[in-house]
């Protein structure tokens, strides 16, 4: 099992049946809310320009 497969399984498992349920094919609406986006952007390295 690769690290990608491991973390994909892990994220899917710990978020199952929550509003933050992880899936590789589609980003859930809970991650697209303004507050969530601001938190994600704040954690990104400064070299990444949006």
N, CA, C and O atoms as CSV, one atom per row, in Angstrom:
chain,resi,resn,atom,element,x,y,z
A,1,UNK,N,N,0.855,-1.180,0.000
A,1,UNK,CA,C,0.000,0.000,0.000
A,1,UNK,C,C,0.897,1.237,0.000
A,1,UNK,O,O,1.846,1.320,0.779
A,2,UNK,N,N,0.597,2.188,-0.867
A,2,UNK,CA,C,1.369,3.429,-0.928
A,2,UNK,C,C,0.899,4.385,0.167
A,2,UNK,O,O,-0.151,4.183,0.777
A,3,UNK,N,N,1.703,5.440,0.407
A,3,UNK,CA,C,1.311,6.446,1.401
A,3,UNK,C,C,0.022,7.145,0.977
A,3,UNK,O,O,-0.829,7.450,1.812
A,4,UNK,N,N,-0.115,7.397,-0.319
A,4,UNK,CA,C,-1.338,8.044,-0.811
A,4,UNK,C,C,-2.562,7.176,-0.510
A,4,UNK,O,O,-3.584,7.674,-0.038
A,5,UNK,N,N,-2.451,5.893,-0.784
A,5,UNK,CA,C,-3.566,4.984,-0.504
A,5,UNK,C,C,-3.863,4.917,0.989
A,5,UNK,O,O,-5.022,4.897,1.403
A,6,UNK,N,N,-2.800,4.883,1.792
A,6,UNK,CA,C,-2.971,4.833,3.244
A,6,UNK,C,C,-3.735,6.051,3.753
A,6,UNK,O,O,-4.724,5.915,4.472
A,7,UNK,N,N,-3.271,7.246,3.376
A,7,UNK,CA,C,-3.920,8.459,3.867
A,7,UNK,C,C,-5.313,8.656,3.274
A,7,UNK,O,O,-6.195,9.190,3.946
A,8,UNK,N,N,-5.521,8.240,2.048
A,8,UNK,CA,C,-6.857,8.304,1.468
A,8,UNK,C,C,-7.814,7.443,2.280
A,8,UNK,O,O,-8.907,7.886,2.635
A,9,UNK,N,N,-7.405,6.216,2.574
A,9,UNK,CA,C,-8.237,5.320,3.388
A,9,UNK,C,C,-8.445,5.902,4.783
A,9,UNK,O,O,-9.561,5.902,5.302
A,10,UNK,N,N,-7.364,6.398,5.385
A,10,UNK,CA,C,-7.432,6.955,6.741
A,10,UNK,C,C,-8.405,8.141,6.805
A,10,UNK,O,O,-9.267,8.183,7.683
A,11,UNK,N,N,-8.274,9.095,5.891
A,11,UNK,CA,C,-9.157,10.261,5.883
A,11,UNK,C,C,-10.606,9.867,5.635
A,11,UNK,O,O,-11.518,10.396,6.270
A,12,UNK,N,N,-10.812,8.942,4.715
A,12,UNK,CA,C,-12.169,8.480,4.433
A,12,UNK,C,C,-12.767,7.804,5.666
A,12,UNK,O,O,-13.948,7.980,5.965
A,13,UNK,N,N,-11.951,7.033,6.375
A,13,UNK,CA,C,-12.425,6.305,7.546
A,13,UNK,C,C,-12.788,7.241,8.704
A,13,UNK,O,O,-13.851,7.096,9.307
A,14,UNK,N,N,-11.914,8.194,9.014
A,14,UNK,CA,C,-12.174,9.042,10.186
A,14,UNK,C,C,-13.227,10.123,9.924
A,14,UNK,O,O,-13.753,10.709,10.870
A,15,UNK,N,N,-13.538,10.390,8.661
A,15,UNK,CA,C,-14.538,11.418,8.356
A,15,UNK,C,C,-15.863,10.829,7.886
A,15,UNK,O,O,-16.796,11.567,7.569
A,16,UNK,N,N,-15.946,9.504,7.840
A,16,UNK,CA,C,-17.159,8.830,7.369
A,16,UNK,C,C,-18.368,9.287,8.181
A,16,UNK,O,O,-18.291,9.405,9.404
A,17,UNK,N,N,-19.480,9.541,7.500
A,17,UNK,CA,C,-20.757,9.944,8.104
A,17,UNK,C,C,-20.686,11.282,8.840
A,17,UNK,O,O,-21.413,11.504,9.808
A,18,UNK,N,N,-19.808,12.169,8.377
A,18,UNK,CA,C,-19.752,13.530,8.913
A,18,UNK,C,C,-19.930,14.501,7.748
A,18,UNK,O,O,-19.882,14.094,6.587
A,19,UNK,N,N,-20.134,15.773,8.052
A,19,UNK,CA,C,-20.245,16.768,6.976
A,19,UNK,C,C,-18.910,16.944,6.257
A,19,UNK,O,O,-18.867,17.481,5.151
A,20,UNK,N,N,-17.820,16.494,6.878
A,20,UNK,CA,C,-16.488,16.611,6.295
A,20,UNK,C,C,-16.022,15.320,5.631
A,20,UNK,O,O,-14.823,15.131,5.425
A,21,UNK,N,N,-16.950,14.432,5.296
A,21,UNK,CA,C,-16.594,13.140,4.709
A,21,UNK,C,C,-15.668,13.333,3.521
A,21,UNK,O,O,-15.968,14.089,2.597
A,22,UNK,N,N,-14.529,12.631,3.560
A,22,UNK,CA,C,-13.510,12.776,2.526
A,22,UNK,C,C,-13.783,11.869,1.330
A,22,UNK,O,O,-14.191,10.717,1.478
A,23,UNK,N,N,-13.551,12.413,0.163
A,23,UNK,CA,C,-13.624,11.643,-1.069
A,23,UNK,C,C,-12.688,12.289,-2.079
A,23,UNK,O,O,-12.606,13.516,-2.143
A,24,UNK,N,N,-11.989,11.499,-2.860
A,24,UNK,CA,C,-11.030,12.045,-3.821
A,24,UNK,C,C,-11.693,12.687,-5.031
A,24,UNK,O,O,-11.082,13.518,-5.703
A,25,UNK,N,N,-12.928,12.315,-5.314
A,25,UNK,CA,C,-13.559,12.777,-6.545
A,25,UNK,C,C,-14.273,14.118,-6.425
A,25,UNK,O,O,-14.426,14.822,-7.423
A,26,UNK,N,N,-14.710,14.481,-5.230
A,26,UNK,CA,C,-15.500,15.697,-5.084
A,26,UNK,C,C,-15.230,16.354,-3.730
A,26,UNK,O,O,-15.202,15.680,-2.700
A,27,UNK,N,N,-15.032,17.668,-3.742
A,27,UNK,CA,C,-14.826,18.424,-2.512
A,27,UNK,C,C,-16.186,18.770,-1.928
A,27,UNK,O,O,-17.007,19.409,-2.586
A,28,UNK,N,N,-16.420,18.349,-0.698
A,28,UNK,CA,C,-17.704,18.549,-0.038
A,28,UNK,C,C,-17.963,20.033,0.234
A,28,UNK,O,O,-17.028,20.821,0.379
A,29,UNK,N,N,-19.229,20.396,0.300
A,29,UNK,CA,C,-19.640,21.794,0.496
A,29,UNK,C,C,-19.094,22.374,1.800
A,29,UNK,O,O,-18.810,23.569,1.871
A,30,UNK,N,N,-18.944,21.545,2.826
A,30,UNK,CA,C,-18.450,22.035,4.124
A,30,UNK,C,C,-17.053,22.642,4.005
A,30,UNK,O,O,-16.706,23.549,4.761
A,31,UNK,N,N,-16.251,22.147,3.061
A,31,UNK,CA,C,-14.904,22.674,2.857
A,31,UNK,C,C,-14.898,23.963,2.044
A,31,UNK,O,O,-13.880,24.654,1.992
A,32,UNK,N,N,-16.013,24.295,1.412
A,32,UNK,CA,C,-16.078,25.463,0.532
A,32,UNK,C,C,-16.645,26.703,1.204
A,32,UNK,O,O,-16.701,27.771,0.594
A,33,UNK,N,N,-17.066,26.569,2.458
A,33,UNK,CA,C,-17.611,27.731,3.168
A,33,UNK,C,C,-16.488,28.717,3.460
A,33,UNK,O,O,-15.333,28.326,3.626
A,34,UNK,N,N,-16.833,29.986,3.519
A,34,UNK,CA,C,-15.834,31.038,3.651
A,34,UNK,C,C,-14.893,30.828,4.841
A,34,UNK,O,O,-13.680,30.986,4.704
A,35,UNK,N,N,-15.434,30.480,5.985
A,35,UNK,CA,C,-14.601,30.281,7.170
A,35,UNK,C,C,-13.608,29.147,6.988
A,35,UNK,O,O,-12.453,29.258,7.400
A,36,UNK,N,N,-14.048,28.058,6.374
A,36,UNK,CA,C,-13.167,26.917,6.132
A,36,UNK,C,C,-12.073,27.285,5.136
A,36,UNK,O,O,-10.912,26.919,5.319
A,37,UNK,N,N,-12.439,28.001,4.096
A,37,UNK,CA,C,-11.460,28.405,3.082
A,37,UNK,C,C,-10.397,29.302,3.711
A,37,UNK,O,O,-9.211,29.142,3.424
A,38,UNK,N,N,-10.798,30.230,4.553
A,38,UNK,CA,C,-9.837,31.123,5.222
A,38,UNK,C,C,-8.872,30.333,6.095
A,38,UNK,O,O,-7.679,30.637,6.126
A,39,UNK,N,N,-9.369,29.327,6.805
A,39,UNK,CA,C,-8.499,28.504,7.654
A,39,UNK,C,C,-7.503,27.718,6.810
A,39,UNK,O,O,-6.333,27.602,7.173
A,40,UNK,N,N,-7.966,27.182,5.690
A,40,UNK,CA,C,-7.085,26.412,4.813
A,40,UNK,C,C,-6.015,27.311,4.216
A,40,UNK,O,O,-4.837,26.955,4.214
A,41,UNK,N,N,-6.407,28.459,3.715
A,41,UNK,CA,C,-5.458,29.395,3.098
A,41,UNK,C,C,-4.430,29.865,4.127
A,41,UNK,O,O,-3.259,30.035,3.788
A,42,UNK,N,N,-4.841,30.073,5.362
A,42,UNK,CA,C,-3.920,30.515,6.412
A,42,UNK,C,C,-2.833,29.478,6.689
A,42,UNK,O,O,-1.749,29.844,7.143
A,43,UNK,N,N,-3.088,28.216,6.435
A,43,UNK,CA,C,-2.117,27.141,6.675
A,43,UNK,C,C,-1.200,26.872,5.478
A,43,UNK,O,O,-0.221,26.134,5.588
A,44,UNK,N,N,-1.528,27.474,4.346
A,44,UNK,CA,C,-0.740,27.225,3.134
A,44,UNK,C,C,0.583,27.987,3.183
A,44,UNK,O,O,0.645,29.079,3.747
A,45,UNK,N,N,1.642,27.420,2.595
A,45,UNK,CA,C,2.929,28.135,2.540
A,45,UNK,C,C,2.794,29.454,1.789
A,45,UNK,O,O,2.003,29.558,0.852
A,46,UNK,N,N,3.547,30.440,2.187
A,46,UNK,CA,C,3.455,31.767,1.566
A,46,UNK,C,C,3.870,31.765,0.097
A,46,UNK,O,O,3.522,32.690,-0.638
A,47,UNK,N,N,4.610,30.740,-0.345
A,47,UNK,CA,C,5.051,30.676,-1.736
A,47,UNK,C,C,3.896,30.377,-2.686
A,47,UNK,O,O,4.013,30.614,-3.888
A,48,UNK,N,N,2.792,29.865,-2.170
A,48,UNK,CA,C,1.639,29.551,-3.007
A,48,UNK,C,C,0.800,30.819,-3.136
A,48,UNK,O,O,0.335,31.377,-2.141
A,49,UNK,N,N,0.616,31.259,-4.363
A,49,UNK,CA,C,-0.138,32.489,-4.616
A,49,UNK,C,C,-1.489,32.100,-5.208
A,49,UNK,O,O,-1.563,31.340,-6.173
A,50,UNK,N,N,-2.552,32.630,-4.616
A,50,UNK,CA,C,-3.898,32.334,-5.114
A,50,UNK,C,C,-4.370,33.415,-6.049
A,50,UNK,O,O,-5.483,33.337,-6.569
